[in-house]
Amino acid sequence: MMKLVLADDHQVFAEGLGMVLDAEDDIEVLGVAPDGEEALRLLARHLPDVLLLDAHMPRTDLCKVVGTAKASAPGTRVVVLSADTRRQLVDAAIQAGADGFLAKDLMGWQVASALRRLLDGQVAPVTPALPARPPSDPSVELRVRTLSGRGSASCRSTRSAPTCRTSWSSSGSTPSWRRSPSPSSTRWSRAVPAGQPPGTTATKPSSRQPRTRPANLSPGR
């Protein structure tokens, strides 16, 4: 039976991991400490097989806690468990006397398996390498580029939709209607030139010819 003390200042994480490890048939969690000082007190009281220690906790100097734990309980394996896996931190913990360094992104059963291997005398666990990124599929990248190009062409076509607006001819009295590109829907409008009397409006030109009365018809008929 592996006896273990866990130290982590994140209570929810510590309680959750403690329950997962304690549920293993061959692991017994003796206590959970919120900082390095309490971890050393639990270590002196229980003399566990493993001290699982977070790297960043209040009132805790990682290297000093690791060194003190190894000096006071030489038979205890000290393993650091942290989300901070920078190489300089890993090297500092190992040089201080830590027997292993695990990343917090491991699952509970992976942590338990690594601790079992450590107690069996195998190589000390140190931050497992992440799996290699799978090779990309060239056909997928080609389809993505093709669809992206179609989307850009559609956007350009939408922006160039024509609309109509009016301007005044050089004579200054007759509105001249013409079409011009605009992002809005097609409509008729005009700009009133300088010097035009206020309230002047322009109407949309019509292609219909004005009706004329035949000469042989009198107004009464």
Secondary structure, DSSP 8 states (H G I E B T S, - for coil): -EEEEEE-S-HHHHHHHHHHHHTSTTEEEEEEESSHHHHHHHHHHH--SEEEE-SS-TT--HHHHHHHHHHH-TTSEEEEEES---HHHHHHHHHHT-SEEEETTS-HHHHHHHHHHHHTT----B-----------HHHHHHHHHHHHHHHHHHHHHHT-EEEEEEE-TTSSSEEEEEEE-SS-----B---TT--TT---------------TT--TT-
